[in-house]
């Protein structure tokens, strides 16, 4: 049972919450413990909040998941965990998440309200997504992208770092790109097996998704390049060489498009990030190059 509960809360998906640390890294505070501490607490709070959402989603979609070739192996779908256990786990996760958020913000009442509000908005938005909104084509992927933006907003609030419009735009566009690639995987499953991963899958098709993914990949890359050469960023960082990191972003986007179009393995962005060595090289190269420019 304990192993099934761990599967239910999906700890491998916590990787997404690393976006909480993004403001800290870009603002040259990745080595300052007075910033790192609150950020770690906010990260754990979002991990717990997300796990609660996964519990709610699996309990709500248990019947539909049993018809899916992959999701049928989820604990509730296969019957190894009851809905009562899932809802209890959800409640515990959310209580712990909001308790940690309160502890994270003891130093400022205003920050406490903002961070609490951000986490609450994340939970409410995702519950609404699970119940109904994920069935509305296009709105579903925009909500996924908004969830990533809320993560970096939480990181900014926890550390007191003001976010630039570039980091918000790039995060939103990248998340939208990944969400579209995931929908393409759902269409592949639907066309090959007739199984609908979600009701709105009939509102997507290969032509639309292929063009949309290509557009979003291009726009995301352009947004990142504009960020690296913008006068605002150059003046704040004090270097013109940030554009050198663009090669790793371009390689990562192209690799993900290759996995999506050629290998048809875009169903889980988290698993791709965990298992694809080319993506690993791109991420490590980007982090090291960025760190050298910012901190050397």
C-alpha positions in Angstrom: 0.0 0.0 0.0 2.8 2.5 0.9 4.3 1.9 -2.6 1.0 2.6 -4.2 0.5 5.8 -2.2 3.9 7.0 -3.4 2.9 6.2 -7.0 -0.4 8.1 -6.4 1.3 11.3 -5.3 3.8 11.1 -8.3 7.0 12.4 -6.8 8.7 12.3 -10.2 6.4 15.2 -11.2 7.9 17.4 -8.5 10.6 18.2 -11.0 8.2 20.8 -12.5 8.3 22.7 -9.2 12.0 23.5 -9.7 10.6 26.5 -11.6 10.1 28.0 -8.1 13.9 28.5 -8.0 14.1 30.3 -11.4 13.9 33.9 -10.0 16.6 33.1 -7.5 19.0 31.8 -10.2 18.4 34.6 -12.7 18.8 37.3 -10.0 22.2 36.1 -8.9 21.1 34.8 -5.5 21.6 31.1 -6.1 24.3 31.0 -3.4 22.6 33.2 -0.8 21.0 31.1 1.9 18.8 33.9 3.0 17.1 33.5 -0.4 17.5 29.8 -0.8 15.8 28.9 2.5 12.4 30.5 1.7 12.6 29.1 -1.8 13.1 25.6 -0.7 10.1 25.8 1.6 8.0 27.2 -1.2 9.2 24.4 -3.5 8.2 21.7 -0.9 4.8 23.5 -0.5 4.1 23.4 -4.2 5.2 19.7 -4.4 2.7 18.9 -1.7 0.0 21.0 -3.3 0.6 19.3 -6.7 0.5 15.8 -5.1 -2.9 16.7 -3.6 -4.1 17.7 -7.0 -2.9 14.4 -8.5 -4.8 12.5 -5.8 -8.0 14.5 -6.6 -7.5 14.0 -10.4 -7.0 10.3 -10.2 -10.1 9.9 -7.9 -12.2 12.0 -10.2 -11.0 10.2 -13.4 -10.7 6.7 -12.1 -13.4 5.3 -14.5 -12.0 7.0 -17.6 -8.5 6.0 -16.7 -9.4 2.3 -16.8 -10.0 2.7 -20.6 -6.6 4.3 -21.2 -3.7 2.1 -22.3 -1.2 3.8 -19.9 -3.4 5.4 -17.2 -5.1 2.1 -16.5 -2.0 1.3 -14.4 -2.6 4.2 -12.0 -3.4 3.0 -8.4 -7.0 4.1 -8.4 -7.7 2.9 -11.9 -6.3 -0.6 -11.2 -8.0 -0.8 -7.8 -4.9 -0.9 -5.6 -5.9 2.3 -3.8 -9.4 3.3 -2.8 -11.0 6.8 -3.4 -11.3 7.3 0.3 -7.5 6.8 0.7 -6.9 9.1 -2.2 -9.0 11.9 -0.7 -7.4 11.5 2.7 -4.0 11.7 1.2 -5.1 14.8 -0.8 -6.3 16.5 2.4 -3.1 15.8 4.3 -0.9 17.0 1.4 -2.9 20.3 1.2 -2.8 20.9 4.9 0.9 20.4 5.0 1.4 22.6 1.9 -0.4 25.6 3.4 1.2 25.1 6.8 4.7 25.3 5.2 3.6 28.3 3.2 2.7 30.1 6.4 6.0 29.2 8.0 7.9 30.4 4.9 6.4 33.9 5.2 6.7 34.5 9.0 8.9 37.5 8.2 6.2 39.4 6.3 2.4 39.5 6.6 2.0 41.0 3.2 4.2 38.4 1.6 2.4 35.7 3.5 -0.9 36.8 2.0 0.5 36.9 -1.5 2.2 33.5 -1.3 -0.9 31.9 0.3 -3.0 33.5 -2.4 -0.7 32.2 -5.2 -0.8 28.6 -3.8 -4.5 28.8 -3.3 -5.0 30.0 -6.8 -2.8 27.1 -8.1 -4.9 24.5 -6.2 -8.3 26.0 -7.1 -7.3 26.4 -10.7 -6.1 22.8 -10.9 -9.2 21.4 -9.2 -11.4 23.3 -11.7 -9.1 22.0 -14.5 -9.6 18.4 -13.3 -13.4 18.7 -13.0 -14.3 20.5 -16.2 -11.8 22.9 -17.8 -9.4 20.3 -19.1 -12.2 19.2 -21.5 -12.2 22.6 -23.2 -9.6 22.6 -26.0 -7.0 25.3 -26.0 -8.1 26.5 -22.5 -6.7 23.3 -21.1 -3.1 24.0 -22.4 -3.3 27.7 -21.4 -4.1 26.6 -17.9 -1.2 24.2 -17.8 1.1 27.0 -18.9 -0.4 29.4 -16.3 0.4 26.8 -13.6 4.1 27.1 -14.5 3.9 30.9 -14.3 2.4 30.6 -10.8 5.4 28.6 -9.8 7.9 31.3 -10.7 5.6 33.9 -9.2 5.7 32.0 -6.0 9.5 31.9 -6.1 9.6 35.6 -6.7 7.3 36.3 -3.7 9.1 33.9 -1.4 12.4 35.6 -2.1 11.2 39.2 -2.6 12.7 39.1 -6.2 10.8 41.2 -8.8 10.2 39.2 -11.9 11.0 40.6 -15.3 8.4 40.3 -18.1 11.0 38.2 -20.1 11.1 35.4 -17.5 7.3 35.3 -17.3 6.8 35.2 -21.1 9.5 32.6 -21.7 8.2 30.3 -19.0 4.6 30.6 -20.3 5.6 30.0 -23.9 7.8 27.0 -23.0 5.1 25.4 -20.9 2.6 26.0 -23.8 5.0 24.3 -26.2 5.3 21.2 -23.9 1.6 21.1 -23.4 0.9 21.0 -27.1 3.5 18.2 -27.5 1.7 16.2 -24.8 -1.7 16.7 -26.6 -0.1 15.4 -29.8 0.8 12.2 -28.0 -2.9 11.9 -26.9 -3.9 12.3 -30.6 -1.4 9.6 -31.6 -3.0 7.2 -29.0 -6.5 8.1 -30.1 -5.7 7.5 -33.8 -4.0 4.2 -33.1 -6.3 2.7 -30.5 -9.5 4.8 -30.6 -9.1 5.6 -26.9 -9.8 9.2 -25.9 -7.3 10.3 -23.3 -9.7 13.2 -22.7 -13.0 14.3 -24.2 -11.6 17.3 -26.0 -9.1 15.3 -28.0 -11.5 15.4 -31.0 -10.9 19.2 -31.1 -7.2 18.6 -31.8 -5.6 16.9 -34.9 -2.2 16.3 -36.3 -2.2 19.2 -38.7 -3.2 21.7 -36.1 -0.8 20.4 -33.5 2.2 20.0 -35.8 1.8 23.6 -37.0 1.1 24.9 -33.4 4.2 23.1 -32.0 6.4 24.5 -34.7 5.1 28.1 -34.1 5.4 27.8 -30.3 8.9 26.4 -30.6 10.0 29.3 -32.8 8.3 32.0 -30.7 9.8 30.5 -27.5 13.3 30.5 -29.0 12.9 34.1 -30.3 11.6 35.3 -26.9 14.6 33.8 -25.2 17.1 35.4 -27.7 15.4 38.8 -27.2 15.8 38.3 -23.5 19.5 37.6 -23.8 20.2 40.7 -25.9 17.7 43.2 -24.4 19.3 46.4 -23.1 17.4 45.9 -19.8 19.1 42.5 -19.1 22.5 43.5 -20.4 22.6 46.6 -18.1 21.4 44.6 -15.1 23.8 41.7 -15.6 26.7 43.7 -17.0 27.6 41.5 -19.9 26.8 41.1 -23.6 27.6 37.4 -23.7 24.3 36.0 -22.4 23.3 35.2 -26.0 25.8 32.3 -25.8 23.3 30.3 -23.8 20.9 30.4 -26.7 22.6 27.4 -28.4 21.6 25.1 -25.6 18.0 26.3 -25.6 17.7 25.9 -29.4 19.2 22.4 -29.2 16.8 21.4 -26.4 13.8 22.6 -28.3 14.8 20.9 -31.5 15.5 17.7 -29.6 12.1 17.8 -28.0 10.5 18.3 -31.4 12.5 15.3 -32.7 11.1 13.2 -29.8 7.6 14.5 -30.5 7.5 14.1 -34.3 10.0 11.3 -35.0 10.0 9.1 -31.9 6.5 10.0 -30.6 7.6 10.1 -27.0 6.2 13.5 -25.8 3.5 12.0 -23.6 5.3 12.9 -20.4 7.7 15.9 -20.4 8.9 15.0 -16.9 9.9 11.5 -18.1 11.7 12.9 -21.1 13.6 15.3 -18.9 14.5 12.5 -16.5 15.6 9.9 -19.2 16.8 11.6 -22.3 20.6 12.1 -22.2 20.6 14.7 -25.0 18.1 16.9 -23.0 20.4 16.3 -19.9 23.4 17.6 -21.9 21.4 20.7 -23.0 20.2 21.5 -19.5 23.6 21.0 -17.9 25.3 23.0 -20.6 22.8 25.8 -20.3 23.1 25.9 -16.5 26.9 25.9 -16.5 27.2 28.5 -19.2 24.6 30.8 -17.5 26.3 30.3 -14.1 29.7 31.2 -15.5 28.3 34.4 -17.1 26.3 35.4 -14.0 28.6 34.3 -11.2 32.1 34.1 -12.5 
